[in-house]
Amino acid sequence: MRKIIVSLVAVILAEIATFIIVGNWLGVVNTLLLILLTSIVGIYVAKKQGVQSFQNMNQSIANGNPPGVAMIDTFLVFLGGVLLLFPGFLTDLLGFSLLFPITRKWFKPVIYNWIRNRMKNDQVIIINK
């Protein structure tokens, strides 16, 4: 829990610093408009990519294949969409990188290893019905 709180405080401080830097560079109004624009574009792209990821997952299940890769894609798109809802440039950058398949592939090995480590430590249980 302590790591989560420290991480959140660090992200908030980094976002504030980024706001100050960009605000000095572009001006307050332009900075606010840019934040609004990135949120609107991000929500649109997240919705489009999310629907496509969800359809891919359903198609994988319908074909009798395990939905592992498609499920991770869907999770990353959802996480990217959530990050785009937060005001800030750093969270928007991370959110956009999770939405596009070209950059999303960089995060997949991290998720695979995290799940694999949880399964090795008996922290994730898969029930087969």
Rosetta constraint file for C-alpha pairs under 8 A:
AtomPair CA 1 CA 5 HARMONIC 6.44 0.50
AtomPair CA 2 CA 6 HARMONIC 6.15 0.50
AtomPair CA 3 CA 7 HARMONIC 5.97 0.50
AtomPair CA 4 CA 8 HARMONIC 6.11 0.50
AtomPair CA 5 CA 9 HARMONIC 6.18 0.50
AtomPair CA 6 CA 10 HARMONIC 6.12 0.50
AtomPair CA 7 CA 11 HARMONIC 6.15 0.50
AtomPair CA 8 CA 12 HARMONIC 6.12 0.50
AtomPair CA 9 CA 13 HARMONIC 6.14 0.50
AtomPair CA 10 CA 14 HARMONIC 6.09 0.50
AtomPair CA 11 CA 15 HARMONIC 6.05 0.50
AtomPair CA 12 CA 16 HARMONIC 6.19 0.50
AtomPair CA 13 CA 17 HARMONIC 6.21 0.50
AtomPair CA 14 CA 18 HARMONIC 6.14 0.50
AtomPair CA 14 CA 90 HARMONIC 7.85 0.50
AtomPair CA 15 CA 19 HARMONIC 6.09 0.50
AtomPair CA 15 CA 88 HARMONIC 5.75 0.50
AtomPair CA 15 CA 89 HARMONIC 6.78 0.50
AtomPair CA 15 CA 90 HARMONIC 6.36 0.50
AtomPair CA 16 CA 20 HARMONIC 6.28 0.50
AtomPair CA 17 CA 21 HARMONIC 6.27 0.50
AtomPair CA 18 CA 22 HARMONIC 6.01 0.50
AtomPair CA 18 CA 88 HARMONIC 7.93 0.50
AtomPair CA 18 CA 89 HARMONIC 7.05 0.50
AtomPair CA 18 CA 90 HARMONIC 7.79 0.50
AtomPair CA 19 CA 23 HARMONIC 5.65 0.50
AtomPair CA 19 CA 31 HARMONIC 7.61 0.50
AtomPair CA 19 CA 88 HARMONIC 7.34 0.50
AtomPair CA 19 CA 89 HARMONIC 7.69 0.50
AtomPair CA 20 CA 24 HARMONIC 6.07 0.50
AtomPair CA 21 CA 25 HARMONIC 6.26 0.50
AtomPair CA 22 CA 26 HARMONIC 5.84 0.50
AtomPair CA 22 CA 27 HARMONIC 7.42 0.50
AtomPair CA 22 CA 31 HARMONIC 6.56 0.50
AtomPair CA 23 CA 27 HARMONIC 4.69 0.50
AtomPair CA 23 CA 28 HARMONIC 5.04 0.50
AtomPair CA 23 CA 30 HARMONIC 7.75 0.50
AtomPair CA 23 CA 31 HARMONIC 5.56 0.50
AtomPair CA 24 CA 28 HARMONIC 7.45 0.50
AtomPair CA 26 CA 30 HARMONIC 5.85 0.50
AtomPair CA 26 CA 31 HARMONIC 6.13 0.50
AtomPair CA 27 CA 31 HARMONIC 6.08 0.50
AtomPair CA 28 CA 32 HARMONIC 6.23 0.50
AtomPair CA 29 CA 33 HARMONIC 6.16 0.50
AtomPair CA 30 CA 34 HARMONIC 6.01 0.50
AtomPair CA 31 CA 35 HARMONIC 6.25 0.50
AtomPair CA 32 CA 36 HARMONIC 6.23 0.50
AtomPair CA 33 CA 37 HARMONIC 6.01 0.50
AtomPair CA 34 CA 38 HARMONIC 6.11 0.50
AtomPair CA 35 CA 39 HARMONIC 6.25 0.50
AtomPair CA 35 CA 87 HARMONIC 6.48 0.50
AtomPair CA 35 CA 88 HARMONIC 6.61 0.50
AtomPair CA 35 CA 89 HARMONIC 7.18 0.50
AtomPair CA 36 CA 40 HARMONIC 6.27 0.50
AtomPair CA 37 CA 41 HARMONIC 6.10 0.50
AtomPair CA 38 CA 42 HARMONIC 5.72 0.50
AtomPair CA 38 CA 84 HARMONIC 7.68 0.50
AtomPair CA 38 CA 92 HARMONIC 7.07 0.50
AtomPair CA 39 CA 43 HARMONIC 6.03 0.50
AtomPair CA 39 CA 84 HARMONIC 5.66 0.50
AtomPair CA 39 CA 85 HARMONIC 6.18 0.50
AtomPair CA 39 CA 87 HARMONIC 7.49 0.50
AtomPair CA 39 CA 92 HARMONIC 7.56 0.50
AtomPair CA 40 CA 44 HARMONIC 6.32 0.50
AtomPair CA 41 CA 45 HARMONIC 6.18 0.50
AtomPair CA 42 CA 46 HARMONIC 5.87 0.50
AtomPair CA 42 CA 81 HARMONIC 6.88 0.50
AtomPair CA 42 CA 84 HARMONIC 5.82 0.50
AtomPair CA 42 CA 92 HARMONIC 7.74 0.50
AtomPair CA 42 CA 95 HARMONIC 7.83 0.50
AtomPair CA 42 CA 96 HARMONIC 6.80 0.50
AtomPair CA 43 CA 47 HARMONIC 6.06 0.50
AtomPair CA 43 CA 81 HARMONIC 6.22 0.50
AtomPair CA 43 CA 84 HARMONIC 6.78 0.50
AtomPair CA 43 CA 85 HARMONIC 7.43 0.50
AtomPair CA 44 CA 48 HARMONIC 6.32 0.50
AtomPair CA 45 CA 49 HARMONIC 5.97 0.50
AtomPair CA 45 CA 99 HARMONIC 7.36 0.50
AtomPair CA 46 CA 50 HARMONIC 5.61 0.50
AtomPair CA 46 CA 77 HARMONIC 6.47 0.50
AtomPair CA 46 CA 78 HARMONIC 7.31 0.50
AtomPair CA 46 CA 80 HARMONIC 7.10 0.50
AtomPair CA 46 CA 81 HARMONIC 5.13 0.50
AtomPair CA 46 CA 99 HARMONIC 6.28 0.50
AtomPair CA 47 CA 51 HARMONIC 6.14 0.50
AtomPair CA 47 CA 81 HARMONIC 7.74 0.50
AtomPair CA 48 CA 52 HARMONIC 6.43 0.50
AtomPair CA 49 CA 53 HARMONIC 6.04 0.50
AtomPair CA 49 CA 77 HARMONIC 6.81 0.50
AtomPair CA 49 CA 99 HARMONIC 6.70 0.50
AtomPair CA 49 CA 100 HARMONIC 7.81 0.50
AtomPair CA 50 CA 54 HARMONIC 6.03 0.50
AtomPair CA 50 CA 74 HARMONIC 6.37 0.50
AtomPair CA 50 CA 77 HARMONIC 5.78 0.50
AtomPair CA 50 CA 78 HARMONIC 6.65 0.50
AtomPair CA 51 CA 55 HARMONIC 6.14 0.50
AtomPair CA 52 CA 56 HARMONIC 6.20 0.50
AtomPair CA 53 CA 57 HARMONIC 6.23 0.50
AtomPair CA 53 CA 70 HARMONIC 6.63 0.50
AtomPair CA 53 CA 71 HARMONIC 8.00 0.50
AtomPair CA 53 CA 73 HARMONIC 6.35 0.50
AtomPair CA 53 CA 74 HARMONIC 5.11 0.50
AtomPair CA 53 CA 77 HARMONIC 7.62 0.50
AtomPair CA 54 CA 58 HARMONIC 6.24 0.50
AtomPair CA 54 CA 70 HARMONIC 7.69 0.50
AtomPair CA 54 CA 71 HARMONIC 7.93 0.50
AtomPair CA 54 CA 74 HARMONIC 6.02 0.50
AtomPair CA 55 CA 59 HARMONIC 6.03 0.50
AtomPair CA 56 CA 60 HARMONIC 6.11 0.50
AtomPair CA 56 CA 70 HARMONIC 6.22 0.50
AtomPair CA 57 CA 61 HARMONIC 6.34 0.50
AtomPair CA 57 CA 67 HARMONIC 5.71 0.50
AtomPair CA 57 CA 70 HARMONIC 4.76 0.50
AtomPair CA 57 CA 71 HARMONIC 6.04 0.50
AtomPair CA 57 CA 74 HARMONIC 7.59 0.50
AtomPair CA 58 CA 62 HARMONIC 6.07 0.50
AtomPair CA 58 CA 67 HARMONIC 7.87 0.50
AtomPair CA 59 CA 63 HARMONIC 6.14 0.50
AtomPair CA 60 CA 64 HARMONIC 6.52 0.50
AtomPair CA 60 CA 65 HARMONIC 5.28 0.50
AtomPair CA 60 CA 66 HARMONIC 6.75 0.50
AtomPair CA 60 CA 67 HARMONIC 5.70 0.50
AtomPair CA 60 CA 70 HARMONIC 7.41 0.50
AtomPair CA 61 CA 65 HARMONIC 5.46 0.50
AtomPair CA 61 CA 66 HARMONIC 6.25 0.50
AtomPair CA 61 CA 67 HARMONIC 5.89 0.50
AtomPair CA 67 CA 71 HARMONIC 5.58 0.50
AtomPair CA 68 CA 72 HARMONIC 6.28 0.50
AtomPair CA 69 CA 73 HARMONIC 6.25 0.50
AtomPair CA 70 CA 74 HARMONIC 6.14 0.50
AtomPair CA 71 CA 75 HARMONIC 6.14 0.50
AtomPair CA 72 CA 76 HARMONIC 6.13 0.50
AtomPair CA 72 CA 108 HARMONIC 7.32 0.50
AtomPair CA 72 CA 111 HARMONIC 7.63 0.50
AtomPair CA 73 CA 77 HARMONIC 6.17 0.50
AtomPair CA 73 CA 104 HARMONIC 7.82 0.50
AtomPair CA 73 CA 108 HARMONIC 7.93 0.50
AtomPair CA 74 CA 78 HARMONIC 6.15 0.50
AtomPair CA 75 CA 79 HARMONIC 6.11 0.50
AtomPair CA 76 CA 80 HARMONIC 6.04 0.50
AtomPair CA 76 CA 98 HARMONIC 5.81 0.50
AtomPair CA 76 CA 99 HARMONIC 7.20 0.50
AtomPair CA 76 CA 104 HARMONIC 7.42 0.50
AtomPair CA 77 CA 81 HARMONIC 6.18 0.50
AtomPair CA 77 CA 98 HARMONIC 5.89 0.50
AtomPair CA 77 CA 99 HARMONIC 5.08 0.50
AtomPair CA 78 CA 82 HARMONIC 6.27 0.50
AtomPair CA 79 CA 83 HARMONIC 6.22 0.50
AtomPair CA 79 CA 95 HARMONIC 7.19 0.50
AtomPair CA 79 CA 98 HARMONIC 7.37 0.50
AtomPair CA 80 CA 84 HARMONIC 6.30 0.50
AtomPair CA 80 CA 94 HARMONIC 7.04 0.50
AtomPair CA 80 CA 95 HARMONIC 3.86 0.50
AtomPair CA 80 CA 96 HARMONIC 6.29 0.50
AtomPair CA 80 CA 97 HARMONIC 7.45 0.50
AtomPair CA 80 CA 98 HARMONIC 4.98 0.50
AtomPair CA 80 CA 99 HARMONIC 5.72 0.50
AtomPair CA 81 CA 85 HARMONIC 6.63 0.50
AtomPair CA 81 CA 95 HARMONIC 6.27 0.50
AtomPair CA 81 CA 99 HARMONIC 7.48 0.50
AtomPair CA 82 CA 86 HARMONIC 7.19 0.50
AtomPair CA 82 CA 95 HARMONIC 7.52 0.50
AtomPair CA 83 CA 91 HARMONIC 5.53 0.50
AtomPair CA 83 CA 92 HARMONIC 6.33 0.50
AtomPair CA 83 CA 94 HARMONIC 7.31 0.50
AtomPair CA 83 CA 95 HARMONIC 5.06 0.50
AtomPair CA 84 CA 91 HARMONIC 6.48 0.50
AtomPair CA 84 CA 92 HARMONIC 5.03 0.50
AtomPair CA 84 CA 95 HARMONIC 5.43 0.50
AtomPair CA 84 CA 96 HARMONIC 7.44 0.50
AtomPair CA 86 CA 91 HARMONIC 6.85 0.50
AtomPair CA 86 CA 92 HARMONIC 7.64 0.50
AtomPair CA 87 CA 91 HARMONIC 7.49 0.50
AtomPair CA 87 CA 92 HARMONIC 7.63 0.50
AtomPair CA 88 CA 92 HARMONIC 6.14 0.50
AtomPair CA 89 CA 93 HARMONIC 6.06 0.50
AtomPair CA 90 CA 94 HARMONIC 6.30 0.50
AtomPair CA 91 CA 95 HARMONIC 5.87 0.50
AtomPair CA 92 CA 96 HARMONIC 5.97 0.50
AtomPair CA 93 CA 97 HARMONIC 6.21 0.50
AtomPair CA 94 CA 98 HARMONIC 6.36 0.50
AtomPair CA 95 CA 99 HARMONIC 6.50 0.50
AtomPair CA 96 CA 100 HARMONIC 6.71 0.50
AtomPair CA 97 CA 103 HARMONIC 5.35 0.50
AtomPair CA 97 CA 104 HARMONIC 6.12 0.50
AtomPair CA 98 CA 103 HARMONIC 6.56 0.50
AtomPair CA 98 CA 104 HARMONIC 4.82 0.50
AtomPair CA 98 CA 107 HARMONIC 7.65 0.50
AtomPair CA 99 CA 103 HARMONIC 7.78 0.50
AtomPair CA 99 CA 104 HARMONIC 6.50 0.50
AtomPair CA 100 CA 104 HARMONIC 5.77 0.50
AtomPair CA 101 CA 105 HARMONIC 6.23 0.50
AtomPair CA 103 CA 107 HARMONIC 7.65 0.50
AtomPair CA 104 CA 108 HARMONIC 6.75 0.50
AtomPair CA 105 CA 109 HARMONIC 7.64 0.50
AtomPair CA 106 CA 110 HARMONIC 7.88 0.50
AtomPair CA 107 CA 111 HARMONIC 6.55 0.50
AtomPair CA 108 CA 112 HARMONIC 6.12 0.50
AtomPair CA 109 CA 113 HARMONIC 6.03 0.50
AtomPair CA 110 CA 114 HARMONIC 6.09 0.50
AtomPair CA 111 CA 115 HARMONIC 6.14 0.50
AtomPair CA 112 CA 116 HARMONIC 6.04 0.50
AtomPair CA 113 CA 117 HARMONIC 5.99 0.50
AtomPair CA 114 CA 118 HARMONIC 6.23 0.50
AtomPair CA 115 CA 119 HARMONIC 6.15 0.50
AtomPair CA 115 CA 124 HARMONIC 7.67 0.50
AtomPair CA 116 CA 120 HARMONIC 6.21 0.50
AtomPair CA 117 CA 121 HARMONIC 6.32 0.50
AtomPair CA 118 CA 122 HARMONIC 6.25 0.50
AtomPair CA 118 CA 123 HARMONIC 5.00 0.50
AtomPair CA 118 CA 124 HARMONIC 5.64 0.50
AtomPair CA 119 CA 123 HARMONIC 5.74 0.50
AtomPair CA 119 CA 124 HARMONIC 4.93 0.50
AtomPair CA 119 CA 125 HARMONIC 6.93 0.50
